[in-house]
Amino acid sequence: MSKSTGCIILLILLYTLGTYQRNKVWKDSLSLWEDNAEKAPNKARALNGLGLAYSDRGLTDKAIEILNRALRVDPNHIKA
């Protein structure tokens, strides 16, 4: 096996592993937005998405808390 073939196989394996890991996050909207907000805690879009996901689940108090946080982060965010 040549070096380039080995590198390609390694890249495919790494991308496969990465895809598998991300699929856990994409299982539902709440887990997706929780992951986003954790990685970008000062981004209104991530907080807005998380707040809406909480609202969709009927977690109104938590939704209001997060949506207010989104407004504090960026009062001009179009969806906040």
DSSP file (Angstrom, degrees, kcal/mol; ACC not computed):
  #  RESIDUE AA STRUCTURE BP1 BP2  ACC     N-H-->O    O-->H-N    N-H-->O    O-->H-N    TCO  KAPPA ALPHA  PHI   PSI    X-CA   Y-CA   Z-CA
    1    1 A M              0   0    0      0, 0.0     2,-0.1     0, 0.0     0, 0.0   0.000 360.0 360.0 360.0 133.7    0.0    0.0    0.0
    2    2 A S     >  -     0   0    0      1,-0.1     4,-2.2     4,-0.0     5,-0.2  -0.335 360.0-111.0 -79.0 164.6    1.4    3.4   -0.9
    3    3 A K  H  > S+     0   0    0      1,-0.2     4,-2.4     2,-0.2     5,-0.2   0.892 117.9  52.5 -61.6 -40.5    1.6    6.3    1.5
    4    4 A S  H  > S+     0   0    0      1,-0.2     4,-2.2     2,-0.2    -1,-0.2   0.892 108.9  49.3 -66.6 -37.8   -1.1    8.3   -0.3
    5    5 A T  H  > S+     0   0    0      2,-0.2     4,-2.4     1,-0.2    -1,-0.2   0.916 111.3  50.1 -65.2 -42.2   -3.5    5.3   -0.1
    6    6 A G  H  X S+     0   0    0     -4,-2.2     4,-2.4     1,-0.2    -2,-0.2   0.895 110.5  49.8 -61.8 -41.0   -2.8    4.9    3.6
    7    7 A C  H  X S+     0   0    0     -4,-2.4     4,-2.6     2,-0.2    -1,-0.2   0.899 110.4  49.9 -65.0 -41.1   -3.4    8.6    4.1
    8    8 A I  H  X S+     0   0    0     -4,-2.2     4,-2.4     2,-0.2    -2,-0.2   0.921 111.3  48.5 -64.5 -43.6   -6.7    8.5    2.2
    9    9 A I  H  X S+     0   0    0     -4,-2.4     4,-2.3     2,-0.2    -2,-0.2   0.916 111.7  50.2 -62.8 -42.6   -7.8    5.5    4.3
   10   10 A L  H  X S+     0   0    0     -4,-2.4     4,-2.5     2,-0.2    -2,-0.2   0.917 110.6  49.4 -61.7 -44.1   -6.9    7.2    7.5
   11   11 A L  H  X S+     0   0    0     -4,-2.6     4,-2.7     2,-0.2     5,-0.2   0.909 109.9  51.1 -62.1 -42.2   -8.8   10.4    6.5
   12   12 A I  H  X S+     0   0    0     -4,-2.4     4,-2.3     1,-0.2    -1,-0.2   0.922 111.2  48.3 -61.5 -43.5  -11.9    8.3    5.6
   13   13 A L  H  X S+     0   0    0     -4,-2.3     4,-2.3     2,-0.2    -2,-0.2   0.909 112.1  48.9 -63.6 -42.1  -11.7    6.6    9.0
   14   14 A L  H  X S+     0   0    0     -4,-2.5     4,-2.5     2,-0.2    -2,-0.2   0.916 112.5  47.3 -65.2 -42.9  -11.3    9.9   10.8
   15   15 A Y  H  X S+     0   0    0     -4,-2.7     4,-2.5     2,-0.2    -1,-0.2   0.874 110.8  52.9 -66.0 -36.2  -14.2   11.5    8.9
   16   16 A T  H  X S+     0   0    0     -4,-2.3     4,-2.3    -5,-0.2    -2,-0.2   0.928 110.5  47.0 -63.2 -44.7  -16.4    8.4    9.6
   17   17 A L  H  X S+     0   0    0     -4,-2.3     4,-2.3     2,-0.2    -2,-0.2   0.916 112.3  50.2 -62.8 -43.8  -15.6    8.7   13.3
   18   18 A G  H  X S+     0   0    0     -4,-2.5     4,-2.3     1,-0.2    -2,-0.2   0.900 110.6  49.5 -61.4 -41.6  -16.4   12.4   13.3
   19   19 A T  H  X S+     0   0    0     -4,-2.5     4,-1.9     2,-0.2    -1,-0.2   0.914 109.7  51.4 -63.9 -43.2  -19.7   11.8   11.6
   20   20 A Y  H  X S+     0   0    0     -4,-2.3     4,-0.8     1,-0.2    -2,-0.2   0.914 111.0  48.2 -60.0 -43.8  -20.6    9.1   14.1
   21   21 A Q  H >X S+     0   0    0     -4,-2.3     3,-0.8     1,-0.2     4,-0.7   0.907 111.4  49.5 -64.9 -42.2  -19.9   11.5   17.0
   22   22 A R  H >X S+     0   0    0     -4,-2.3     4,-1.7     1,-0.2     3,-0.6   0.810  98.7  67.4 -68.8 -29.2  -21.9   14.4   15.5
   23   23 A N  H 3< S+     0   0    0     -4,-1.9    -1,-0.2     1,-0.2    -2,-0.2   0.823  93.9  59.3 -61.1 -29.6  -24.9   12.1   14.8
   24   24 A K  H X< S+     0   0    0     -4,-0.8     3,-0.9    -3,-0.8    -1,-0.2   0.882 106.3  47.6 -63.6 -37.6  -25.3   11.8   18.6
   25   25 A V  H X< S+     0   0    0     -4,-0.7     3,-0.7    -3,-0.6    -2,-0.2   0.845 108.1  55.2 -71.6 -34.2  -25.7   15.6   18.7
   26   26 A W  T 3< S+     0   0    0     -4,-1.7    -1,-0.2     1,-0.2    -2,-0.2   0.282  72.7 106.9 -84.4  11.0  -28.2   15.6   15.9
   27   27 A K  T <  S-     0   0    0     -3,-0.9     2,-0.3     1,-0.1    -1,-0.2   0.840  95.3 -11.2 -63.3 -31.5  -30.6   13.2   17.5
   28   28 A D  S <> S-     0   0    0     -3,-0.7     4,-2.0    -4,-0.2     5,-0.1  -0.970  74.1 -98.8-158.0 170.4  -33.1   16.0   18.3
   29   29 A S  H  > S+     0   0    0     -2,-0.3     4,-2.6     1,-0.2     5,-0.2   0.849 117.1  55.3 -65.5 -34.2  -33.3   19.8   18.2
   30   30 A L  H  > S+     0   0    0      1,-0.2     4,-2.5     2,-0.2    -1,-0.2   0.943 109.7  44.6 -65.8 -46.5  -32.7   20.1   21.9
   31   31 A S  H  > S+     0   0    0      1,-0.2     4,-2.0     2,-0.2    -1,-0.2   0.877 113.6  52.5 -65.6 -35.3  -29.4   18.2   21.9
   32   32 A L  H  X S+     0   0    0     -4,-2.0     4,-2.1     2,-0.2    -2,-0.2   0.948 113.7  41.1 -63.6 -49.2  -28.3   20.1   18.8
   33   33 A W  H  X S+     0   0    0     -4,-2.6     4,-2.8     2,-0.2    17,-0.3   0.823 111.6  56.1 -73.4 -30.4  -28.9   23.5   20.3
   34   34 A E  H  X S+     0   0    0     -4,-2.5     4,-2.1    -5,-0.2    -1,-0.2   0.925 109.7  47.0 -62.9 -42.5  -27.5   22.6   23.7
   35   35 A D  H  X S+     0   0    0     -4,-2.0     4,-2.0    -5,-0.2    -2,-0.2   0.916 113.2  48.8 -63.5 -43.4  -24.3   21.6   21.9
   36   36 A N  H  X S+     0   0    0     -4,-2.1     4,-2.1     1,-0.2    -2,-0.2   0.934 112.4  47.0 -61.5 -47.2  -24.3   24.8   19.9
   37   37 A A  H  < S+     0   0    0     -4,-2.8    -1,-0.2     9,-0.3    -2,-0.2   0.841 110.8  52.8 -67.0 -32.8  -24.9   27.0   23.0
   38   38 A E  H  < S+     0   0    0     -4,-2.1    -1,-0.2    -5,-0.2    -2,-0.2   0.893 115.3  40.6 -67.4 -38.8  -22.2   25.1   24.9
   39   39 A K  H  < S+     0   0    0     -4,-2.0    -2,-0.2     1,-0.2    -1,-0.2   0.740 130.5  27.6 -82.1 -23.8  -19.7   25.8   22.1
   40   40 A A    ><  +     0   0    0     -4,-2.1     3,-1.6    -5,-0.2    -1,-0.2  -0.535  67.8 163.8-136.2  68.3  -20.8   29.4   21.4
   41   41 A P  T 3  S+     0   0    0      0, 0.0    -1,-0.1     0, 0.0    -4,-0.1   0.650  76.8  50.9 -66.8 -14.5  -22.3   30.7   24.7
   42   42 A N  T 3  S+     0   0    0     -3,-0.1     2,-0.5    31,-0.0     3,-0.1   0.018  85.5 102.6-111.9  27.9  -22.1   34.3   23.6
   43   43 A K    <>  -     0   0    0     -3,-1.6     4,-2.1     1,-0.1     5,-0.2  -0.952  59.2-153.3-113.2 121.4  -23.9   33.9   20.3
   44   44 A A  H  > S+     0   0    0     -2,-0.5     4,-3.1     1,-0.2     5,-0.2   0.854  94.0  58.6 -61.4 -36.0  -27.5   35.0   20.1
   45   45 A R  H  > S+     0   0    0      2,-0.2     4,-2.4     1,-0.2    -1,-0.2   0.929 108.0  45.0 -61.4 -44.9  -28.4   32.5   17.4
   46   46 A A  H  > S+     0   0    0      2,-0.2     4,-2.1     1,-0.2    -9,-0.3   0.918 116.3  46.1 -64.8 -43.3  -27.3   29.5   19.4
   47   47 A L  H  X S+     0   0    0     -4,-2.1     4,-2.8     2,-0.2    -2,-0.2   0.894 111.6  51.7 -67.4 -39.5  -29.1   30.8   22.5
   48   48 A N  H  X S+     0   0    0     -4,-3.1     4,-2.4     2,-0.2    -2,-0.2   0.931 110.5  48.4 -62.4 -45.5  -32.2   31.6   20.5
   49   49 A G  H  X S+     0   0    0     -4,-2.4     4,-2.1    -5,-0.2    -1,-0.2   0.900 112.5  48.8 -61.1 -41.0  -32.3   28.2   19.0
   50   50 A L  H  X S+     0   0    0     -4,-2.1     4,-2.4   -17,-0.3    -2,-0.2   0.918 110.3  51.0 -65.4 -43.6  -31.9   26.6   22.5
   51   51 A G  H  X S+     0   0    0     -4,-2.8     4,-2.3     1,-0.2    -2,-0.2   0.908 111.1  47.8 -60.5 -42.2  -34.6   28.8   23.9
   52   52 A L  H  X S+     0   0    0     -4,-2.4     4,-2.6     2,-0.2    -1,-0.2   0.867 109.3  53.6 -67.4 -35.8  -37.0   27.7   21.1
   53   53 A A  H  X S+     0   0    0     -4,-2.1     4,-1.1     2,-0.2    -2,-0.2   0.906 109.9  47.9 -65.0 -40.4  -36.1   24.1   21.6
   54   54 A Y  H  <>S+     0   0    0     -4,-2.4     5,-2.6     2,-0.2     3,-0.4   0.918 111.4  51.1 -63.6 -42.3  -36.9   24.4   25.3
   55   55 A S  H ><5S+     0   0    0     -4,-2.3     3,-1.7     1,-0.2    -2,-0.2   0.909 105.5  55.0 -61.4 -42.8  -40.2   26.1   24.4
   56   56 A D  H 3<5S+     0   0    0     -4,-2.6    -1,-0.2     1,-0.3    -2,-0.2   0.796 107.5  51.4 -60.5 -28.1  -41.1   23.3   22.0
   57   57 A R  T 3<5S-     0   0    0     -4,-1.1    -1,-0.3    -3,-0.4    -2,-0.2   0.441 120.7-109.3 -88.5  -0.4  -40.7   20.9   24.9
   58   58 A G  T < 5S+     0   0    0     -3,-1.7     2,-1.5    -4,-0.3     3,-0.2   0.622  77.3 135.1  82.7  12.5  -42.9   22.9   27.1
   59   59 A L     >< +     0   0    0     -5,-2.6     4,-2.5     1,-0.2     5,-0.2  -0.546  23.0 163.9 -92.4  69.7  -40.1   24.0   29.3
   60   60 A T  H  >  +     0   0    0     -2,-1.5     4,-2.8     1,-0.2     5,-0.2   0.877  66.4  50.7 -61.4 -46.1  -41.3   27.6   29.4
   61   61 A D  H  > S+     0   0    0      1,-0.2     4,-2.1    -3,-0.2    -1,-0.2   0.924 114.4  44.7 -60.8 -44.2  -39.3   29.0   32.3
   62   62 A K  H  > S+     0   0    0      2,-0.2     4,-2.4     1,-0.2    -1,-0.2   0.891 112.4  53.0 -66.0 -39.1  -36.1   27.6   30.9
   63   63 A A  H  X S+     0   0    0     -4,-2.5     4,-2.9     2,-0.2     5,-0.2   0.926 109.4  47.9 -61.9 -45.6  -37.0   29.0   27.5
   64   64 A I  H  X S+     0   0    0     -4,-2.8     4,-2.5     1,-0.2     5,-0.2   0.914 111.0  51.8 -62.4 -42.9  -37.7   32.5   28.8
   65   65 A E  H  X S+     0   0    0     -4,-2.1     4,-1.7    -5,-0.2    -2,-0.2   0.935 114.7  41.3 -58.5 -48.3  -34.4   32.4   30.7
   66   66 A I  H  X S+     0   0    0     -4,-2.4     4,-2.2     2,-0.2    -2,-0.2   0.894 114.0  51.6 -70.9 -40.2  -32.4   31.4   27.7
   67   67 A L  H  X S+     0   0    0     -4,-2.9     4,-1.9     2,-0.2    -1,-0.2   0.882 109.3  50.9 -66.0 -36.8  -34.2   33.8   25.3
   68   68 A N  H  X S+     0   0    0     -4,-2.5     4,-2.0    -5,-0.2    -1,-0.2   0.886 108.6  52.4 -64.6 -37.7  -33.6   36.7   27.7
   69   69 A R  H  X S+     0   0    0     -4,-1.7     4,-2.2    -5,-0.2    -2,-0.2   0.898 106.3  53.5 -63.4 -39.8  -30.0   35.8   27.7
   70   70 A A  H  X S+     0   0    0     -4,-2.2     4,-2.4     1,-0.2    -2,-0.2   0.902 108.2  50.4 -61.0 -40.7  -30.0   35.8   23.9
   71   71 A L  H  < S+     0   0    0     -4,-1.9    -1,-0.2     1,-0.2    -2,-0.2   0.877 109.4  50.3 -65.6 -37.6  -31.4   39.3   24.0
   72   72 A R  H  < S+     0   0    0     -4,-2.0    -1,-0.2     1,-0.2    -2,-0.2   0.882 111.0  49.8 -66.9 -37.2  -28.7   40.5   26.4
   73   73 A V  H  < S+     0   0    0     -4,-2.2    -2,-0.2     1,-0.3    -1,-0.2   0.923 136.4   1.2 -67.1 -44.3  -26.0   39.0   24.2
   74   74 A D    ><  -     0   0    0     -4,-2.4     3,-1.9    -5,-0.2    -1,-0.3  -0.702  59.9-176.7-149.5  91.0  -27.4   40.7   21.1
   75   75 A P  T 3  S+     0   0    0      0, 0.0    -3,-0.1     0, 0.0    -4,-0.1   0.703  88.5  54.5 -62.1 -18.7  -30.4   43.0   21.4
   76   76 A N  T 3  S+     0   0    0     -5,-0.1     2,-0.2     3,-0.0    -5,-0.1   0.391  72.7 128.2 -97.1   3.0  -30.4   43.5   17.7
   77   77 A H    X   -     0   0    0     -3,-1.9     3,-0.6    -7,-0.2    -3,-0.1  -0.435  61.6-135.1 -62.2 127.5  -30.5   39.8   16.7
   78   78 A I  T 3  S+     0   0    0      1,-0.3    -1,-0.2    -2,-0.2     0, 0.0   0.809 100.0  37.1 -60.3 -34.1  -33.4   39.5   14.3
   79   79 A K  T 3         0   0    0      1,-0.2    -1,-0.3     0, 0.0    -2,-0.1   0.632 360.0 360.0 -94.4 -14.1  -34.9   36.4   15.8
   80   80 A A    <         0   0    0     -3,-0.6    -1,-0.2    -6,-0.2    -2,-0.2   0.505 360.0 360.0 -75.4 360.0  -34.1   37.2   19.5
